[in-house]
Amino acid sequence: MKQFFGPDVLLSTPTAVTLYEGVKDLPIIDYHCHLNEKEIQADKSFTDIGELWLGGDHYKWRAMRLCGVDERFITGDASYYEKYLKYAEIFPKLCGSPLYYWTQMELSLLFDVHEPFGPDTAEAIWKKANAKLSGMKVGDILRRFKVRYVATTDDPVSPLSYHGTYGNTRVCPTFRPDRILSLDPTALDDLSAASGIAVDTLDGLKAALTARLDYFVAHGCGITDHGMDFLPGPDVGEKTAAALYARGCELSGSEKAVVSAHLLHFLAGLYKERDLVMQLHFATFRNVNSAAFPAVGRDAGYDIMRGSADIDALVRFLDTLNSRGHLPRTVLYSLNLACVPALATLSGAFPGVRIGAAWWFNDTLQGIRKHLETVAEYAVLGTNLGMLTDSRSFASYARFDFFRRILADMVGGYVERGEYDMRHAQALMYDVCYGNVKQFMKL
């Protein structure tokens, strides 16, 4: 029996250990996350490990609901100590879950705690972790994990008052116009106020979006992002889109989608002109529990993956942009893992298109491995952009260690079987864990 979460956890061969040792201390580029930049600027401290773990982590919230924990101990008014104890209570049930790995790795890497977490050890771990946490701030966590670049996710109307360089970490905004492209009247009013441009016409809306995008670029933005349930339809053209937009609140849902698709084509052209990266996240089904939404709101663990995604629509979108000379460097993420083989083949059809990390429900042990194997077989593993956190938790940088171990074990297997050269493996590990994303994002 192996040591519990020993130094070679997830590393099944001596070659895997060697490959991991070569990359375990590399700096981190987190090119997509939902961290709070204000907390980085303020160098926030945490009252206890309960706040650090359960203050906004919907992964843990979802697991607790799956185990029947009352909502009071998840997003309710229970103390963080009570919530922590409930998480400890259900934790031994999480065999095979990425949460089991992440939690144990966070305890080990941040707090030097190496025993199994659970109800019997919860009190002792609470005391030991809190003793370490009492002298630890956000900046200490970022230094511990050698985080060099953080791309937060920001609404176009954000003032971007808290981005900047803190210690060795550069914190930059990502332009995420989902709320504007929904054509929600409140979002449009906010855009008009932030830009100082009237948005009562399509030309005005485009001018306001352009002004805010340039404001983002002036504040260090190099990456954009779009989260969507469905991929965009064809571009109907300026005249049709303008006529539809002029009807305002009379538009049906399908008509709004037509205008939004036109705007996405327009924005992609702006991204290309400004040499920005465009990220597309799709195949999500948001807030499926309508009874829970009024109580807990968005991003609280009630989102799921779509049963499918229209890759044909994605092809038409990218082909239109490419034909116009408007295709920026693009990173694709599907929440439905079944779409990844199609995306991998698609990435070879257009310049500057890559598949992003195994996203959200797929950043599991087997999900990451399957994702990497698919990229290796249908695209090129050596150009993969590696890991990101997609997280609201500062403790989540342990996920990079999780990824590096999985990659080392996978590549080490090829070497052990005599199928791959060790020197090539070491170079590939560096590229996938650090070099590729640094080059692709032009950091």
C-alpha positions in Angstrom: 0.0 0.0 0.0 1.3 3.4 -1.0 1.7 6.3 1.5 -1.4 8.4 1.8 -0.9 11.4 -0.5 2.8 10.9 -0.5 5.2 12.8 -2.7 4.6 10.4 -5.6 0.8 10.6 -5.5 -0.7 10.1 -9.0 2.8 9.3 -10.3 2.9 5.6 -11.1 6.4 5.2 -12.6 10.0 6.5 -11.9 9.9 8.4 -15.2 6.7 10.2 -14.2 8.4 11.3 -10.9 11.4 12.6 -12.9 9.2 14.5 -15.3 7.1 16.0 -12.5 10.2 17.1 -10.6 11.2 19.1 -13.7 8.0 21.2 -13.7 6.6 21.2 -10.2 8.2 24.6 -9.4 7.4 26.4 -12.6 5.6 29.7 -12.4 1.8 29.8 -12.9 0.0 31.7 -15.6 -3.7 31.6 -14.8 -5.3 32.9 -18.0 -8.9 32.4 -16.9 -10.3 32.7 -13.4 -13.0 34.4 -11.4 -10.8 35.7 -8.5 -11.7 39.0 -6.9 -9.0 41.5 -7.9 -10.0 43.8 -5.1 -9.0 41.1 -2.6 -5.6 40.8 -4.3 -5.1 44.6 -4.2 -6.1 44.7 -0.6 -3.9 41.6 0.3 -6.9 40.1 2.0 -6.5 37.8 5.0 -8.9 35.1 6.0 -10.6 34.6 9.4 -10.3 30.8 9.1 -10.0 27.9 6.7 -13.8 27.7 6.5 -14.0 31.1 4.9 -11.1 30.2 2.5 -12.7 27.0 1.5 -16.4 27.6 1.6 -16.8 31.4 1.1 -17.5 31.0 -2.7 -16.5 27.6 -3.9 -19.5 26.1 -5.8 -17.6 22.9 -6.4 -17.8 22.2 -2.6 -21.3 23.5 -2.4 -22.5 21.1 -5.0 -20.8 18.1 -3.3 -22.4 19.0 0.0 -25.9 19.2 -1.6 -25.2 15.8 -3.3 -24.6 14.4 0.2 -27.8 15.9 1.6 -26.4 18.8 3.6 -28.9 21.4 4.5 -28.5 24.7 2.5 -28.0 26.6 5.8 -24.6 25.0 6.0 -23.8 25.7 2.4 -24.8 29.2 1.4 -26.9 30.0 4.5 -26.3 31.8 7.7 -24.4 29.0 9.6 -20.9 30.0 10.8 -17.9 29.1 8.7 -16.9 26.7 11.5 -20.2 24.9 11.2 -19.9 24.8 7.4 -16.4 23.5 7.6 -17.5 20.6 9.9 -20.3 19.7 7.5 -17.8 19.6 4.7 -15.5 17.4 6.8 -18.5 15.1 7.5 -19.2 14.4 3.9 -15.6 14.5 2.7 -14.8 10.7 3.1 -17.6 10.0 0.6 -15.8 11.8 -2.2 -13.7 8.9 -3.4 -12.5 9.7 -6.9 -13.8 13.2 -6.9 -11.4 16.0 -7.9 -12.5 17.7 -4.7 -10.8 14.9 -2.7 -7.5 15.4 -4.5 -7.7 19.2 -4.4 -8.6 19.4 -0.7 -5.8 17.1 0.4 -3.4 19.0 -1.9 -4.5 22.3 -0.5 -3.9 21.0 3.1 -0.5 19.7 2.2 0.8 22.6 0.0 -0.6 25.5 2.1 -0.8 24.2 5.6 1.7 21.3 5.8 -1.1 19.0 6.8 -0.7 15.5 5.5 -3.3 13.3 7.3 -6.6 12.4 5.8 -9.3 15.0 6.2 -12.6 13.9 7.8 -14.9 14.3 10.8 -12.4 12.6 13.1 -9.5 14.9 12.1 -11.5 18.1 11.4 -10.9 19.7 14.8 -7.1 19.2 14.8 -6.8 20.3 11.2 -9.0 23.4 11.9 -6.6 24.4 14.6 -3.4 23.7 12.7 -4.6 25.3 9.4 -5.9 28.4 11.2 -2.6 28.8 13.0 -0.9 28.9 9.6 -3.6 31.1 8.1 -3.4 33.7 10.8 -0.2 35.0 9.3 -1.1 34.3 5.7 -2.6 36.7 3.2 -3.6 36.5 -0.5 -0.2 37.7 -1.5 1.5 34.9 0.5 -0.7 32.4 -1.3 0.2 33.8 -4.7 3.9 33.8 -3.8 3.7 30.3 -2.5 2.4 29.0 -5.9 4.6 31.4 -7.9 1.6 32.9 -9.7 2.9 35.4 -12.2 -0.2 36.3 -14.2 -3.9 36.3 -13.3 -6.6 37.1 -15.8 -9.8 38.0 -14.0 -13.2 38.0 -15.6 -14.8 41.4 -15.9 -18.0 43.1 -17.2 -17.3 45.8 -19.8 -18.6 48.4 -17.4 -16.1 47.6 -14.7 -14.0 50.6 -13.7 -10.9 48.3 -13.4 -9.7 50.1 -10.4 -7.9 47.3 -8.7 -5.9 45.6 -11.5 -2.2 46.1 -11.5 1.1 44.4 -10.4 1.3 43.2 -6.8 4.6 41.7 -5.8 5.5 39.3 -8.6 1.9 38.8 -9.8 0.4 40.8 -12.7 -3.4 41.0 -12.4 -5.1 41.9 -15.7 -8.7 42.2 -16.8 -10.6 40.0 -19.3 -13.3 41.6 -21.4 -16.5 39.5 -20.9 -19.5 41.1 -22.6 -22.1 38.3 -21.9 -24.4 40.6 -20.0 -24.3 43.2 -22.8 -24.9 40.7 -25.6 -28.0 39.4 -23.7 -29.4 42.9 -24.6 -30.8 43.2 -21.1 -32.0 46.8 -20.8 -30.3 47.4 -17.5 -27.0 46.1 -18.9 -27.4 48.4 -21.9 -28.1 51.4 -19.6 -24.9 50.5 -17.6 -22.9 50.4 -20.8 -24.2 53.7 -21.9 -23.3 55.3 -18.6 -19.8 53.8 -18.5 -19.0 54.8 -22.0 -20.8 58.1 -22.2 -22.3 57.0 -25.5 -26.0 56.5 -26.3 -26.9 52.9 -27.2 -30.4 53.5 -28.7 -29.1 52.5 -32.1 -26.9 49.5 -33.2 -24.2 51.9 -34.3 -24.3 53.5 -30.8 -24.1 50.1 -29.1 -21.1 49.2 -31.2 -19.4 52.5 -30.5 -20.0 52.0 -26.8 -18.6 48.5 -26.9 -15.6 49.6 -28.8 -14.9 52.4 -26.3 -15.0 50.1 -23.4 -12.9 47.5 -25.1 -10.2 50.1 -25.7 -10.5 51.2 -22.1 -9.8 47.6 -21.1 -6.8 47.4 -23.5 -5.4 50.5 -22.0 -5.6 48.8 -18.6 -3.6 45.7 -19.6 -6.3 43.5 -21.1 -5.0 41.0 -23.6 -7.8 38.4 -23.3 -11.5 38.3 -24.0 -14.1 35.7 -23.1 -17.6 34.7 -24.0 -19.7 32.3 -22.0 -22.7 30.9 -23.8 -25.3 28.1 -23.7 -25.5 28.0 -27.5 -23.1 28.8 -30.2 -23.8 31.8 -32.5 -25.8 31.6 -35.6 -24.8 33.2 -38.9 -24.2 36.9 -39.3 -27.3 38.5 -40.8 -25.5 41.7 -41.6 -25.6 45.3 -40.4 -28.9 46.3 -42.0 -31.0 43.4 -40.6 -29.4 43.5 -37.2 -29.9 47.3 -36.9 -33.6 47.0 -37.8 -34.1 44.3 -35.2 -32.2 46.2 -32.5 -34.3 49.2 -33.2 -37.4 47.3 -32.0 -35.9 47.1 -28.5 -37.9 45.3 -25.9 -40.3 43.8 -28.5 -37.7 41.3 -29.6 -38.3 37.6 -29.1 -35.6 35.4 -27.7 -34.7 34.1 -31.1 -34.5 37.6 -32.5 -32.2 38.7 -29.7 -29.9 35.7 -30.5 -29.7 37.0 -34.1 -28.6 40.4 -32.9 -26.1 38.9 -30.4 -24.6 36.7 -33.2 -24.0 39.8 -35.3 -22.4 41.6 -32.4 -20.1 38.6 -31.7 -18.9 38.7 -35.3 -18.3 42.4 -34.9 -16.4 42.0 -31.6 -14.2 39.3 -33.0 -13.1 41.7 -35.7 -12.2 44.2 -33.0 -10.3 41.6 -31.1 -8.3 40.7 -34.3 -7.4 44.4 -34.9 -6.2 44.7 -31.3 -4.4 41.4 -31.3 -6.5 40.1 -28.4 -7.2 36.4 -27.5 -10.8 35.3 -27.8 -12.1 32.6 -25.5 -15.4 30.8 -26.2 -17.0 28.8 -23.4 -20.0 26.8 -24.4 -22.4 23.8 -23.9 -23.6 25.1 -20.5 -27.1 24.9 -19.1 -27.3 27.6 -16.4 -29.4 27.8 -13.2 -31.5 24.7 -14.0 -33.1 24.7 -10.5 -35.6 27.6 -10.8 -36.9 27.1 -7.3 -33.4 27.5 -5.8 -32.3 30.5 -8.0 -34.2 33.2 -6.0 -32.5 32.0 -2.8 -28.9 31.4 -3.9 -28.5 33.3 -7.2 -26.0 32.7 -10.0 -22.8 30.6 -9.9 -24.0 28.6 -6.8 -23.7 25.1 -8.1 -26.9 24.7 -10.1 -25.4 24.8 -13.6 -24.9 21.6 -15.7 -23.5 20.5 -19.0 -25.6 20.5 -22.2 -26.3 17.1 -23.8 -24.7 18.4 -27.0 -23.2 21.4 -28.7 -23.6 22.5 -32.3 -20.1 22.2 -33.6 -21.3 22.9 -37.1 -22.4 26.4 -36.0 -19.0 26.9 -34.5 -17.3 25.9 -37.8 -19.5 28.4 -39.7 -18.7 31.2 -37.2 -14.9 30.6 -37.4 -15.0 30.2 -41.1 -16.8 33.5 -41.6 -14.3 35.3 -39.4 -11.4 33.7 -41.1 -12.8 34.6 -44.6 -13.1 38.2 -43.5 -9.6 38.3 -42.0 -11.3 38.8 -38.5 -10.3 35.6 -36.8 -8.3 36.3 -33.6 -6.2 33.9 -31.6 -9.0 31.7 -30.2 -9.3 29.2 -27.3 -12.3 26.8 -27.3 -13.9 25.2 -24.2 -16.8 22.7 -24.3 -18.4 21.7 -21.1 -19.5 18.5 -22.8 -16.4 16.4 -23.1 -18.0 14.4 -26.0 -17.3 17.5 -28.2 -13.6 17.5 -27.6 -12.6 15.2 -30.5 -14.5 17.4 -33.0 -12.9 20.5 -31.5 -9.4 18.9 -31.7 -9.9 18.3 -35.4 -11.4 21.8 -35.8 -8.3 23.3 -34.3 -6.3 22.1 -37.2 -8.5 23.7 -39.8 -8.1 27.4 -38.7 -4.9 29.3 -37.8 -4.4 30.3 -34.1 -7.2 28.1 -32.8 -6.5 26.0 -29.7 -8.5 23.8 -27.3 -8.5 25.1 -23.8 -8.1 23.2 -20.6 -10.5 20.5 -19.5 -13.2 22.7 -18.2 -15.3 22.7 -15.0 -17.0 19.3 -14.7 -14.1 17.9 -16.7 -11.2 18.9 -14.6 -11.2 15.5 -12.9 -8.5 12.9 -12.8 -9.9 10.9 -15.7 -11.4 14.0 -17.4 -8.0 15.8 -17.7 -6.3 12.6 -18.8 -9.0 11.8 -21.4 -8.8 15.5 -22.5 -5.1 15.4 -23.0 -5.2 12.0 -24.7 -7.8 13.3 -27.2 -5.7 16.4 -27.9 -2.6 14.2 -28.4 -4.5 11.9 -30.8 -6.5 14.4 -32.8 -4.5 17.6 -32.5 -1.0 18.2 -31.0 -0.3 17.6 -27.3 3.0 19.6 -27.5 1.1 22.9 -28.3 -1.5 22.5 -25.5 -2.0 25.5 -23.2 -2.0 23.6 -20.0 -4.0 24.3 -16.8 -6.0 27.2 -15.4 -8.1 27.5 -12.3 -11.5 28.9 -13.5 -12.0 29.5 -9.8 -13.1 31.9 -7.2 -10.9 30.4 -4.5 -7.3 31.4 -3.9 -6.5 27.9 -2.5 -7.3 26.5 -5.9 -3.8 27.0 -7.2 -3.2 23.5 -5.9 -5.0 22.4 -9.1 -1.9 23.2 -11.1 0.0 20.6 -9.1 -2.8 18.1 -9.8 -2.6 18.8 -13.5 1.2 18.6 -13.6 1.1 15.2 -11.9 -1.5 13.8 -14.3 0.4 15.1 -17.3 3.7 13.7 -16.0 2.1 10.3 -15.4 0.6 10.2 -18.9 3.7 11.3 -20.7 5.9 9.1 -18.5 3.9 6.1 -19.5 4.8 6.7 -23.1 8.5 6.9 -22.2 8.3 3.8 -19.9 6.8 1.8 -22.7 9.6 2.9 -25.1 7.1 4.9 -27.2 8.6 8.4 -26.6 12.0 9.9 -26.1 12.8 11.2 -22.6 14.4 14.4 -23.8 11.4 15.2 -25.9 9.2 14.4 -22.9 11.0 16.9 -20.7 10.8 19.6 -23.3 7.1 18.9 -23.8 6.4 19.0 -20.1 7.9 22.5 -19.8 6.0 23.8 -22.9 2.6 22.5 -21.8 3.0 23.5 -18.2 4.4 27.0 -18.9 6.0 27.9 -22.2 3.1 27.5 -24.6 0.6 29.7 -22.7 3.2 32.4 -22.2 4.0 32.5 -25.9 0.4 32.1 -27.1 -0.9 34.9 -24.8 2.2 37.0 -25.7 3.0 37.7 -22.0 
